[in-house]
Structure formats: structure tokens, C-alpha cells
Amino acid sequence: MCGTLDASGLRFVHPPLEATVLQLLLQTTNAPESSVSIGVILLIGGTAVVAGVAGVLSSGLVTGRSLKSARTEAERIATDAKAQSELHSEKLRAEAESKARGVELAAEKRATERRTTADREMQSQQAKLDESLSRATKREETLDRKLETISQREMKIDSRETELKEANLAAEAIAKENTRIRTDLQGRLSVMSGLSREEATEAFMTEVRDECAHDGTTLRQKILDEATRDAKAKAREITLMAIQRFAAESVAESTVRSIKIPSEDMKGRIIGREGRNIRAIEKATGADILIDDTPGVISVSCFDRVRQAIASEALQRLVADGRIHPSRVEELVEQTKRDIEERIQKMGNDAAVEADIRGLHPKVIEALGKMHFRTSYGQNVLRHSVEVAFLSQMIADQLGFNGAIARRCGLLHDIGKAMDHEMEGGHPAIGAEFLKKYGEKSEAVLNAVAGHHGDIPATTAYTPIIMAADAISGARPGARRESMELYIKRLEQLEAIAKENPHIIEAHAIQAGREVRVILDAKRADDATAFAIAEAIAKRIEAEMTFPGEIKVTVLREVRAEAIAR
């Protein structure tokens, strides 16, 4: 090993030795966990430095300085190198220990976290297992109870089957004994009378038949004579008595109701900006709001009287409240609907109580309440039904029939008018189907409702009674107040529609406009054409006319053959 003194004369340079020391120091820094002791490395480094210095000193290459000075400088350098090596080794040892502690703490933290996670997972799995075990236990208990119940039922069924078998055996024995006794008695009777069973039966039936025929002929003639003598007088007496005993007043209402307003400014507020308020009212109620130049009045028009009542009351409340906007309109309309529904129920119950009718389904009660808002030719349908109920009872009592049944038929006879604007067909058929659907089982009531306009044959005596009472209530002066002009105009329109076909000779509206009868020219139209003409007239009536219920179109084609004998 050798060294050189640099030009300044201040330090020795020994490149290979310095590189060796630095390389050892870097390896020590980068590998704190090496198995070689740091002290050993530092000792080797110091020894190498001292050896290098000694080698340099022993080389004898001294330029410009004394040997003593060089030795002193070498000692100083060695001392400094040793001190720096010790200081650096202490720092490296401290850093290595710190890193080792950090690695150890991180490992302990990760182990703790993994242990905590594993504990939580184990607890969750254990809770799930406990819950599954609990459900399985409950299901097992439920199945045990069901099996026990099924076993008890099977025991009861087996016992019942045994009892039934014993009862059947006993019944069969009794039936055999009865058959034996009956055969024995028939044999004895045949011996005593000298006739066989068939001969005795025939003789008895012949005698009974002759006696019944004679009595029936006599009774029929007697009944016909009495009926012919007393029918007209009795019918007149019953009709006049019923009219005199019940003369209730009916109130006519039109299909348009007027609402009074405090000022003309209210019309503009009801219309609203760009008509939004009036559109909201019409949409919520389904009625038409008519605002014209008539001072102080707004009209509400609607074919459905319930919707008309809702619209009228809601409009009155809006006018009184003063806050008119779409949200307030919807709120008041909903409130009014609830009030009208409660009123409908109350009116239906009051009518049933007044007529003393019990056992009606709530839907039938509701339909009765809706009839208060319907009119027929200006006559309130609910009051008309109550009137017919009492008239029917009076007529039935006079004829010896059940007055309670007649009263029930009379109250319900027009129940179909509560929903005939919602369904197809006439109100008699609609009403009968409605009552049958909601529990009415009386054949008398169903036939009276369906046949009080003659749509179906009468199967009980109550149907003609209801027809008579209905006619009395409608024909009573003041009951129906439809103007004669409107009535005649409707009939003329019906006949005009029918007469427009070139094959038709005559057309007549009958039954108060419920039927139109058309007579065809037999020379210009055959039977197939008659059916086509009837369908065409019916479609035109539906398209051009507004009418309640239905209108029947009857087309007649008649061929007459004449001859004269001389």
C-alpha cells in the first residue's frame, strides 16, 4: 500500500484505500440489518486509514516540510478520521435501530388489524349461525304443531267415517224392513179389494180427475163472472183512493243551476288569467261553467246531476272564500265531493226509513241517494219512487196482496236511473241487474223493476201494480212540469228522422218517445231491407238526439191481398 502527498501539502491521497472505506460505509448504511457488526467495520476503516498514513510516512517522500511536521499532521489526520468514524457509526447505529423499531411496530400493527378483522368476521358468522339455528328451531316447532293438528283431524275423520258407516248400515236395514212391510200391506190390500195395484191406482186417479175438472170449471166460470162485473168499478175506486191518500208535492229542477255573485268583478276572477281558473273548475268537476252578460249570475250546466251539484256548491264556496286559484279550486272540489257523498248516503237512508224498507245493501242505499239529484220530465226521481212505494202498498192492500213487498218494489222500481247515464241499456234492465248483483233475491221485486215499462212479461201480480202506481204518480197534475213545446219538439224530431228514408210511408213516436214505429212500402222494400232500415234509423237517433235510456225502433212491412167474389 502506498500514498502520495498532494501539491498543497495538507493531506495524503490514497484513492484505493478511501474507495474501500467509503464502499464499506455505504454498504453498512444500505444494509442496516446486516450480520456484520458496525464496530468491526469502523475499526477496519480506521486501521486502513492509519496504515495508509503510516505507509505514506514511511515512503520518505517529503517535499518542503520536515519529517516531524509530517508525522504530527499524520497523527492529527488519523485522530480526526477516528473521531469522524465513531460519530458516523453512532448515527448509523441509531438510524438502524429506529428503522428496526419502525418495521417491528408496523408488523405488530398489521398483525393486530388482521386479528381484529378476523374476530369481527367470526362474530358475524356466529351471529348468522345463531339466527339460522333459531329459525330452524321455530320451523321445527311449527311443523310439530301442524303434524299434531293433522293427526287429530285424521283421528276425527276416521271416527266420523266409522259413525257414518254404522249409520248407513242402520238406514239400509230400516229401508229393507220398510220395503218388506209395504210389500206385505200391498199384498193384503189386493187380496181384500180384489184389484191389482195398477187397477186400484187407475180407478182412484180417474175419480179424482173427474171431480177436480168439474170443480175447476165451476170455479173458473164464477171467477170470470165476478171479475167482469166488478173489475172496472174496483179499479176506478182503487186508483182514485190512492191518488187522494197520497198527493206528495214534487219539485222540478232544470239541468242548469244559477249561482249568484256579489259583483261583476267576480266573473273575471273566476275566469282567471288566460282562463286557468275556469278550466281548473271544469276539469275538477266535469261540469260546464257558463259566464255571459247576465248581471250577478253564473250558470252551471251538466247532464250528470251529481256533478252539477258538486260544481255548484264548490263555486259558491269559492265565491264566499274569495281565494280563487287552481290549487284552492282542487281543494274545495274534493271537500265538496266528500260532503255530497255524505249527503247521498243520508238521503238514501232517509228514503229507506221513510218507506220502511230494510235489508238493503249499502250500494243500493247509495243509488237511492243519487236518485235525489235525478229528474224525469222535471219530477224528482227519489220523491217519485217514495210516492210510487206508498201508492203500490195501497193498491196491493186493497187487492189482498202483501203491502210490504209492493212497497219495496215501488221504492226500487226506478233504481236504474241512478246509473243509466253510465251504462248501456234502459233503466229497467240496468236496475234489475244492479239489484241482483247486490243481493236482492225476491223474484217479485226483480220482475217489477225489470218489467214496469212492459219490457219483459210480468211473472207476479206486483209488476202490474207498480205499472199502475208509476202511471198515477207521473200523471198526477203538477207532478211533471216539462213544457209541452219541448216534448212535442222531441217527438217531431224522432218522427222526422224516421221519415227521411224513401222506403217509409209512415212513422209514429209512441210510449212517450220511448219507441218509434215505422211502416214500410211493401212494394219497394223486402224483409232484408226492413232490418237494414231499422238499424240505420237507430244509429241516426243515437248520433243526432239526446235522450235518457233507450229508444226502440220497430219497422213494420205488411202485404195485403184482396179479392172480390161475385
C-alpha positions as CSV (number, residue, x, y, z in Angstrom):
1,M,0.0,0.0,0.0
2,C,1.4,3.4,-0.9
3,G,0.2,7.0,-0.8
4,T,1.2,10.5,-2.2
5,L,1.1,13.9,-0.7
6,D,-0.9,16.4,-2.8
7,A,0.5,19.7,-4.0
8,S,-0.8,21.8,-1.1
9,G,0.9,19.5,1.4
10,L,-2.1,19.4,3.6
11,R,-3.3,15.8,3.2
12,F,-2.3,12.4,1.8
13,V,-4.2,10.9,-1.0
14,H,-4.6,7.2,-1.2
15,P,-7.5,6.6,-3.7
16,P,-7.8,2.8,-3.4
17,L,-8.0,3.0,0.4
18,E,-10.6,5.8,0.5
19,A,-12.7,3.9,-2.0
20,T,-12.6,0.8,0.1
21,V,-13.6,2.7,3.3
22,L,-16.4,4.6,1.5
23,Q,-17.7,1.4,0.0
24,L,-17.8,-0.3,3.3
25,L,-19.6,2.7,4.9
26,L,-22.3,2.7,2.1
27,Q,-22.9,-1.0,2.4
28,T,-23.3,-0.5,6.1
29,T,-25.8,2.4,5.5
30,N,-27.9,0.5,2.9
31,A,-28.0,-2.8,4.9
32,P,-28.7,-1.9,8.5
33,E,-29.8,-5.3,9.2
34,S,-26.5,-7.0,8.1
35,S,-25.0,-9.6,10.3
36,V,-21.5,-7.8,10.2
37,S,-21.1,-5.6,13.2
38,I,-20.8,-1.8,12.7
39,G,-17.9,-1.5,15.1
40,V,-15.9,-4.0,13.2
41,I,-16.4,-2.1,10.0
42,L,-15.4,1.1,11.6
43,L,-12.3,-0.5,13.2
44,I,-11.3,-1.9,9.8
45,G,-11.8,1.6,8.2
46,G,-9.7,3.3,10.9
47,T,-7.0,0.7,10.6
48,A,-6.9,1.2,6.9
49,V,-6.6,4.9,7.3
50,V,-3.8,4.6,9.9
51,A,-2.0,2.1,7.7
52,G,-2.2,4.4,4.7
53,V,-0.9,7.3,6.7
54,A,2.0,5.1,8.0
55,G,2.7,3.9,4.6
56,V,2.9,7.4,3.3
57,L,5.1,8.5,6.1
58,S,7.4,5.5,5.6
59,S,7.7,6.2,1.9
60,G,10.2,9.0,2.6
61,L,8.7,11.3,0.0
62,V,8.9,14.6,1.9
63,T,8.8,17.8,-0.1
64,G,9.1,21.1,1.5
65,R,8.3,20.0,5.1
66,S,10.2,18.4,7.9
67,L,9.6,14.8,8.9
68,K,8.3,15.9,12.3
69,S,5.8,18.0,10.8
70,A,4.6,15.3,8.6
71,R,4.3,12.9,11.5
72,T,2.3,15.4,13.5
73,E,0.0,16.0,10.6
74,A,-0.5,12.3,10.1
75,E,-1.4,11.8,13.8
76,R,-3.9,14.7,13.6
77,I,-5.5,13.2,10.5
78,A,-5.7,9.8,12.0
79,T,-7.3,11.2,15.2
80,D,-9.8,13.2,13.1
81,A,-10.7,10.2,11.0
82,K,-11.1,8.1,14.0
83,A,-13.4,10.6,15.7
84,Q,-15.5,11.1,12.5
85,S,-15.7,7.3,12.1
86,E,-17.0,6.9,15.6
87,L,-19.5,9.8,15.3
88,H,-20.8,8.4,11.9
89,S,-21.0,4.9,13.3
90,E,-23.2,6.1,16.2
91,K,-25.6,7.9,13.8
92,L,-25.8,4.8,11.6
93,R,-26.4,2.6,14.7
94,A,-29.2,4.9,15.9
95,E,-30.9,5.1,12.4
96,A,-30.7,1.3,12.1
97,E,-32.3,0.8,15.5
98,S,-35.0,3.3,14.6
99,K,-35.8,1.6,11.4
100,A,-35.8,-1.8,13.1
101,R,-38.3,-0.5,15.7
102,G,-40.5,1.1,12.9
103,V,-40.6,-2.2,11.0
104,E,-41.4,-4.1,14.2
105,L,-44.2,-1.7,15.1
106,A,-45.7,-1.8,11.6
107,A,-45.6,-5.6,11.7
108,E,-47.3,-5.6,15.1
109,K,-50.0,-3.1,13.8
110,R,-50.7,-5.2,10.7
111,A,-51.0,-8.3,12.9
112,T,-53.3,-6.5,15.3
113,E,-55.5,-5.3,12.4
114,R,-55.7,-8.8,10.9
115,R,-56.6,-10.3,14.2
116,T,-59.4,-7.7,14.8
117,T,-60.8,-8.3,11.3
118,A,-60.8,-12.0,11.8
119,D,-62.5,-11.6,15.2
120,R,-65.3,-9.4,13.6
121,E,-65.8,-11.9,10.8
122,M,-66.0,-14.8,13.3
123,Q,-68.6,-12.9,15.4
124,S,-70.7,-12.1,12.2
125,Q,-70.6,-15.7,11.1
126,Q,-71.5,-16.8,14.6
127,A,-74.5,-14.4,14.7
128,K,-75.7,-15.7,11.4
129,L,-75.4,-19.3,12.5
130,D,-77.3,-18.5,15.7
131,E,-80.1,-16.8,13.7
132,S,-80.3,-19.7,11.3
133,L,-80.5,-22.1,14.2
134,S,-83.3,-20.1,15.8
135,R,-85.3,-20.0,12.6
136,A,-84.8,-23.7,12.1
137,T,-86.0,-24.4,15.7
138,K,-89.1,-22.3,15.2
139,R,-89.9,-24.0,11.9
140,E,-89.5,-27.4,13.6
141,E,-91.9,-26.3,16.4
142,T,-94.4,-25.1,13.8
143,L,-94.2,-28.3,11.9
144,D,-94.6,-30.3,15.0
145,R,-97.8,-28.4,15.9
146,K,-99.2,-28.8,12.4
147,L,-98.4,-32.5,12.4
148,E,-100.2,-32.8,15.7
149,T,-103.2,-30.9,14.4
150,I,-103.3,-33.1,11.3
151,S,-103.1,-36.2,13.4
152,Q,-106.0,-35.1,15.5
153,R,-108.1,-34.3,12.4
154,E,-107.3,-37.7,10.9
155,M,-108.5,-39.3,14.1
156,K,-111.7,-37.3,14.0
157,I,-112.2,-38.1,10.3
158,D,-111.7,-41.8,10.9
159,S,-114.2,-41.7,13.8
160,R,-116.7,-39.8,11.7
161,E,-116.3,-42.3,8.8
162,T,-116.9,-45.2,11.2
163,E,-120.1,-43.5,12.6
164,L,-121.3,-42.8,9.0
165,K,-120.8,-46.4,8.0
166,E,-122.7,-47.6,11.0
167,A,-125.5,-45.1,10.3
168,N,-125.6,-46.2,6.6
169,L,-125.9,-49.8,7.7
170,A,-128.7,-49.0,10.1
171,A,-130.5,-46.9,7.4
172,E,-130.2,-49.7,4.9
173,A,-131.6,-52.2,7.4
174,I,-134.6,-49.8,8.2
175,A,-135.2,-49.3,4.4
176,K,-135.3,-53.1,3.8
177,E,-137.7,-53.5,6.7
178,N,-140.0,-50.7,5.4
179,T,-139.9,-52.2,1.9
180,R,-140.9,-55.6,3.3
181,I,-143.7,-54.2,5.4
182,R,-145.0,-52.1,2.4
183,T,-145.0,-55.1,0.1
184,D,-146.9,-57.1,2.7
185,L,-149.5,-54.4,3.1
186,Q,-150.0,-54.0,-0.6
187,G,-150.5,-57.8,-1.0
188,R,-153.1,-57.8,1.8
189,L,-155.0,-54.8,0.2
190,S,-155.0,-56.5,-3.2
191,V,-156.5,-59.7,-1.7
192,M,-159.1,-57.8,0.3
193,S,-160.2,-55.5,-2.7
194,G,-159.9,-58.0,-5.5
195,L,-158.0,-55.5,-7.6
196,S,-154.3,-55.3,-8.5
197,R,-152.1,-52.4,-7.6
198,E,-152.3,-50.8,-11.1
199,E,-156.1,-51.2,-11.3
200,A,-156.6,-49.6,-7.9
201,T,-154.3,-46.6,-8.8
202,E,-156.1,-46.0,-12.1
203,A,-159.6,-46.1,-10.6
204,F,-158.5,-43.6,-7.8
205,M,-156.9,-41.2,-10.3
206,T,-159.9,-41.3,-12.6
207,E,-162.3,-40.4,-9.8
208,V,-160.1,-37.5,-8.6
209,R,-159.6,-36.2,-12.1
210,D,-163.3,-36.0,-12.8
211,E,-164.1,-34.3,-9.5
212,C,-161.3,-31.7,-10.0
213,A,-162.3,-31.0,-13.6
214,H,-165.9,-30.3,-12.5
215,D,-164.9,-28.1,-9.6
216,G,-162.3,-26.2,-11.7
217,T,-164.8,-25.5,-14.4
218,T,-167.4,-24.2,-12.0
219,L,-164.9,-22.0,-10.1
220,R,-163.4,-20.6,-13.3
221,Q,-166.8,-19.5,-14.6
222,K,-167.7,-18.0,-11.2
223,I,-164.4,-16.0,-11.1
224,L,-164.8,-14.7,-14.6
225,D,-168.3,-13.6,-14.0
226,E,-167.4,-11.7,-10.8
227,A,-164.3,-10.2,-12.3
228,T,-166.2,-9.0,-15.4
229,R,-168.8,-7.4,-13.2
230,D,-166.6,-5.7,-10.6
231,A,-163.2,-5.1,-12.4
232,K,-163.9,-1.6,-13.8
233,A,-165.6,-0.2,-10.7
234,K,-163.0,-1.7,-8.4
235,A,-160.0,-0.4,-10.5
236,R,-161.5,3.1,-10.6
237,E,-162.1,3.1,-6.9
238,I,-158.6,1.9,-6.0
239,T,-157.0,4.5,-8.3
240,L,-158.9,7.4,-7.0
241,M,-158.4,6.3,-3.4
242,A,-154.6,6.0,-3.9
243,I,-154.4,9.4,-5.5
244,Q,-156.4,11.1,-2.8
245,R,-154.5,9.4,0.1
246,F,-151.0,10.3,-1.3
247,A,-150.6,13.6,-3.0
248,A,-147.0,14.5,-2.3
249,E,-145.5,17.6,-3.9
250,S,-142.7,17.2,-6.4
251,V,-140.2,19.9,-7.1
252,A,-139.0,20.3,-10.7
253,E,-135.4,21.3,-11.3
254,S,-133.7,22.1,-14.6
255,T,-130.4,20.9,-15.8
256,V,-128.9,24.4,-15.4
257,R,-128.3,26.0,-12.0
258,S,-127.6,29.6,-11.4
259,I,-125.0,30.9,-8.9
260,K,-125.3,34.4,-7.5
261,I,-122.2,36.5,-7.3
262,P,-121.6,39.8,-5.3
263,S,-120.2,41.8,-8.2
264,E,-119.2,41.7,-11.8
265,D,-115.5,41.7,-10.9
266,M,-116.0,38.2,-9.6
267,K,-116.6,36.9,-13.1
268,G,-113.1,37.9,-14.1
269,R,-111.6,36.4,-11.0
270,I,-113.5,33.1,-11.7
271,I,-112.2,33.1,-15.3
272,G,-108.6,33.8,-14.1
273,R,-105.6,34.7,-16.1
274,E,-105.9,33.2,-19.6
275,G,-108.8,31.2,-18.3
276,R,-106.8,29.0,-15.9
277,N,-109.3,29.2,-13.0
278,I,-112.4,28.3,-15.0
279,R,-110.5,25.5,-16.8
280,A,-109.5,24.1,-13.4
281,I,-113.1,24.2,-12.1
282,E,-114.5,22.5,-15.3
283,K,-111.7,19.8,-15.2
284,A,-112.2,19.0,-11.5
285,T,-116.0,18.9,-11.6
286,G,-116.8,17.7,-15.1
287,A,-119.4,20.5,-15.5
288,D,-119.7,23.4,-17.8
289,I,-119.4,26.9,-16.3
290,L,-121.4,29.5,-18.3
291,I,-120.4,33.1,-17.9
292,D,-122.3,35.6,-20.0
293,D,-123.6,39.2,-19.8
294,T,-126.4,38.3,-17.3
295,P,-125.7,40.6,-14.3
296,G,-124.9,38.9,-11.0
297,V,-125.3,35.3,-12.2
298,I,-123.0,32.5,-13.2
299,S,-124.6,29.3,-14.6
300,V,-123.5,25.7,-14.1
301,S,-124.6,23.1,-16.7
302,C,-124.1,19.3,-16.6
303,F,-126.1,16.3,-17.6
304,D,-125.0,14.4,-14.5
305,R,-126.9,16.0,-11.6
306,V,-124.4,14.8,-9.0
307,R,-121.5,16.5,-10.8
308,Q,-123.7,19.6,-11.3
309,A,-124.4,19.7,-7.5
310,I,-120.7,19.4,-6.7
311,A,-119.8,22.1,-9.2
312,S,-122.5,24.5,-7.9
313,E,-121.5,24.1,-4.2
314,A,-117.8,24.3,-4.9
315,L,-118.4,27.5,-6.9
316,Q,-120.5,29.0,-4.1
317,R,-117.7,28.2,-1.6
318,L,-115.1,29.8,-3.9
319,V,-117.1,33.0,-4.3
320,A,-117.6,33.2,-0.5
321,D,-114.0,32.4,0.3
322,G,-112.6,34.9,-2.3
323,R,-109.3,32.9,-2.8
324,I,-109.7,31.7,-6.4
325,H,-106.7,29.8,-7.9
326,P,-106.2,26.3,-9.3
327,S,-104.9,24.7,-6.1
328,R,-107.7,26.2,-4.0
329,V,-110.2,25.0,-6.6
330,E,-109.0,21.4,-6.3
331,E,-109.1,21.6,-2.5
332,L,-112.6,22.9,-2.3
333,V,-113.9,20.5,-5.0
334,E,-112.5,17.5,-3.1
335,Q,-114.1,18.8,0.1
336,T,-117.4,19.3,-1.7
337,K,-117.3,15.8,-3.2
338,R,-116.9,14.3,0.3
339,D,-119.9,16.4,1.6
340,I,-122.1,15.4,-1.4
341,E,-121.2,11.7,-0.8
342,E,-122.2,12.0,2.8
343,R,-125.4,13.7,1.8
344,I,-126.2,11.0,-0.7
345,Q,-125.8,8.3,2.0
346,K,-128.1,10.3,4.3
347,M,-130.8,10.8,1.7
348,G,-130.7,7.1,0.7
349,N,-131.1,6.1,4.4
350,D,-133.9,8.7,4.9
351,A,-135.8,7.4,1.9
352,A,-135.4,3.7,3.1
353,V,-136.6,4.7,6.6
354,E,-139.5,6.7,5.3
355,A,-140.7,3.8,3.1
356,D,-139.8,1.3,5.9
357,I,-137.6,-0.9,3.7
358,R,-135.0,-3.0,5.5
359,G,-132.1,-5.2,4.4
360,L,-130.8,-3.0,1.6
361,H,-127.1,-3.3,0.5
362,P,-125.1,-0.1,1.1
363,K,-124.6,0.3,-2.6
364,V,-128.4,0.2,-3.1
365,I,-128.7,2.9,-0.4
366,E,-126.1,5.0,-2.2
367,A,-128.0,4.6,-5.5
368,L,-131.2,5.8,-3.8
369,G,-129.4,8.9,-2.6
370,K,-128.1,9.6,-6.1
371,M,-131.7,9.5,-7.4
372,H,-132.4,12.7,-5.4
373,F,-130.2,14.5,-8.0
374,R,-132.1,13.0,-11.0
375,T,-135.3,14.2,-12.5
376,S,-137.7,12.6,-15.0
377,Y,-139.6,15.1,-17.0
378,G,-139.0,17.6,-14.2
379,Q,-140.1,15.2,-11.4
380,N,-137.6,14.3,-8.7
381,V,-136.9,10.6,-9.1
382,L,-136.3,9.9,-5.4
383,R,-139.6,11.6,-4.4
384,H,-141.3,9.8,-7.3
385,S,-140.0,6.5,-6.1
386,V,-141.2,7.1,-2.5
387,E,-144.6,8.2,-3.9
388,V,-144.9,5.0,-6.0
389,A,-143.9,2.9,-3.0
390,F,-146.9,4.2,-0.9
391,L,-149.3,4.1,-3.9
392,S,-148.2,0.5,-4.6
393,Q,-148.8,-0.5,-1.0
394,M,-152.3,1.0,-1.0
395,I,-153.2,-0.8,-4.2
396,A,-151.8,-4.1,-3.0
397,D,-153.6,-3.9,0.3
398,Q,-156.9,-3.3,-1.5
399,L,-156.3,-6.3,-3.8
400,G,-155.3,-8.6,-0.9
401,F,-151.5,-8.8,-1.7
402,N,-148.5,-8.2,0.6
403,G,-148.2,-4.4,1.0
404,A,-144.6,-4.6,2.3
405,I,-143.4,-6.4,-0.9
406,A,-145.4,-3.9,-3.1
407,R,-143.8,-1.0,-1.2
408,R,-140.3,-2.5,-1.7
409,C,-141.0,-2.9,-5.4
410,G,-142.2,0.7,-5.7
411,L,-139.2,2.2,-4.0
412,L,-136.7,0.3,-6.1
413,H,-138.5,0.3,-9.5
414,D,-136.5,3.3,-10.9
415,I,-133.2,2.4,-9.2
416,G,-131.6,2.0,-12.7
417,K,-131.9,5.8,-13.3
418,A,-129.1,6.3,-10.8
419,M,-126.6,4.9,-13.2
420,D,-128.4,4.7,-16.7
421,H,-126.1,7.5,-17.9
422,E,-123.1,5.4,-17.1
423,M,-124.2,2.1,-18.7
424,E,-125.9,0.9,-21.9
425,G,-129.5,-0.1,-21.9
426,G,-132.7,1.1,-20.4
427,H,-133.1,1.8,-16.7
428,P,-135.4,-1.2,-16.0
429,A,-132.9,-3.8,-17.2
430,I,-130.0,-1.9,-15.6
431,G,-131.8,-1.6,-12.3
432,A,-132.7,-5.3,-12.2
433,E,-129.1,-6.4,-12.8
434,F,-127.9,-3.9,-10.2
435,L,-130.3,-5.3,-7.5
436,K,-129.4,-8.9,-8.4
437,K,-125.7,-8.1,-8.1
438,Y,-126.2,-6.6,-4.6
439,G,-128.2,-9.3,-3.0
440,E,-131.9,-8.8,-4.0
441,K,-133.3,-12.3,-4.2
442,S,-137.1,-11.6,-4.4
443,E,-138.5,-12.6,-7.8
444,A,-141.4,-10.1,-7.3
445,V,-139.0,-7.2,-6.8
446,L,-136.7,-8.1,-9.7
447,N,-139.6,-8.7,-12.1
448,A,-141.3,-5.5,-11.1
449,V,-138.1,-3.4,-11.6
450,A,-137.3,-5.0,-15.0
451,G,-140.9,-5.1,-16.3
452,H,-142.6,-1.9,-15.1
453,H,-142.4,-0.5,-18.6
454,G,-143.5,-3.7,-20.3
455,D,-140.0,-4.7,-21.5
456,I,-140.4,-8.3,-20.2
457,P,-143.6,-10.3,-19.3
458,A,-145.0,-9.9,-15.8
459,T,-144.5,-13.1,-13.7
460,T,-146.0,-11.8,-10.5
461,A,-149.0,-9.7,-9.6
462,Y,-146.8,-6.9,-8.2
463,T,-145.5,-5.9,-11.7
464,P,-148.8,-4.5,-13.0
465,I,-149.4,-2.9,-9.6
466,I,-146.1,-1.0,-9.9
467,M,-147.0,0.0,-13.5
468,A,-150.3,1.4,-12.3
469,A,-148.7,3.3,-9.4
470,D,-146.0,4.6,-11.7
471,A,-148.6,5.9,-14.1
472,I,-150.6,7.5,-11.3
473,S,-147.5,9.3,-9.9
474,G,-146.5,10.6,-13.3
475,A,-150.0,11.6,-14.5
476,R,-151.0,13.5,-11.3
477,P,-151.4,17.2,-12.1
478,G,-148.3,19.2,-11.2
479,A,-146.0,16.1,-10.8
480,R,-144.2,16.6,-14.1
481,R,-143.7,20.0,-15.5
482,E,-141.9,19.5,-18.7
483,S,-143.0,22.1,-21.2
484,M,-145.3,20.9,-23.9
485,E,-143.3,22.6,-26.6
486,L,-140.1,20.7,-25.7
487,Y,-142.0,17.4,-25.5
488,I,-143.7,17.9,-28.9
489,K,-140.4,19.1,-30.4
490,R,-138.6,15.9,-29.4
491,L,-141.4,13.6,-30.8
492,E,-141.4,15.6,-34.1
493,Q,-137.6,15.2,-34.4
494,L,-137.9,11.5,-33.7
495,E,-140.6,11.0,-36.4
496,A,-138.7,13.3,-38.9
497,I,-135.5,11.2,-38.6
498,A,-137.6,8.0,-39.3
499,K,-139.5,9.5,-42.3
500,E,-136.3,10.6,-44.2
501,N,-135.8,7.1,-45.6
502,P,-137.5,6.9,-49.1
503,H,-139.0,3.4,-48.4
504,I,-141.0,4.6,-45.4
505,I,-144.7,5.5,-45.6
506,E,-145.5,6.5,-42.0
507,A,-143.6,6.9,-38.7
508,H,-145.2,7.3,-35.3
509,A,-143.5,8.0,-31.9
510,I,-145.3,6.1,-29.1
511,Q,-144.8,5.4,-25.3
512,A,-143.8,9.0,-24.6
513,G,-141.0,8.8,-27.1
514,R,-139.5,5.5,-25.9
515,E,-140.5,3.8,-29.2
516,V,-140.9,4.7,-32.8
517,R,-142.9,2.5,-35.2
518,V,-142.2,2.7,-38.9
519,I,-144.4,1.4,-41.8
520,L,-142.5,0.4,-45.0
521,D,-143.8,0.3,-48.5
522,A,-144.0,-3.4,-49.1
523,K,-143.7,-3.0,-52.9
524,R,-140.4,-1.1,-52.7
525,A,-138.6,-2.9,-49.8
526,D,-138.3,-6.6,-48.8
527,D,-137.7,-8.2,-45.4
528,A,-134.0,-7.9,-45.5
529,T,-134.2,-4.2,-46.3
530,A,-136.5,-3.8,-43.3
531,F,-133.8,-4.9,-40.9
532,A,-131.2,-2.6,-42.5
533,I,-133.6,0.4,-42.3
534,A,-134.3,-0.3,-38.6
535,E,-130.5,-0.3,-37.8
536,A,-129.9,2.8,-39.9
537,I,-132.7,4.7,-38.1
538,A,-131.3,3.6,-34.6
539,K,-127.8,4.8,-35.5
540,R,-129.1,8.2,-36.7
541,I,-131.1,8.7,-33.5
542,E,-128.0,7.9,-31.4
543,A,-126.0,10.4,-33.3
544,E,-128.4,13.3,-33.6
545,M,-130.6,13.2,-30.5
546,T,-130.0,13.4,-26.7
547,F,-132.3,11.2,-24.7
548,P,-132.3,9.2,-21.4
549,G,-132.4,5.4,-21.5
550,E,-133.1,3.8,-24.9
551,I,-135.5,4.2,-27.8
552,K,-136.9,1.1,-29.6
553,V,-137.2,1.2,-33.4
554,T,-139.9,-1.1,-34.8
555,V,-140.2,-1.5,-38.6
556,L,-143.4,-3.0,-40.0
557,R,-143.8,-4.4,-43.5
558,E,-147.4,-5.5,-44.4
559,V,-148.6,-7.2,-47.6
560,R,-152.4,-7.3,-48.2
561,A,-154.0,-9.5,-50.8
562,E,-157.6,-8.7,-51.7
563,A,-160.1,-10.4,-53.9
564,I,-163.9,-9.9,-54.6
565,A,-166.3,-12.7,-55.0
566,R,-169.4,-12.1,-57.1
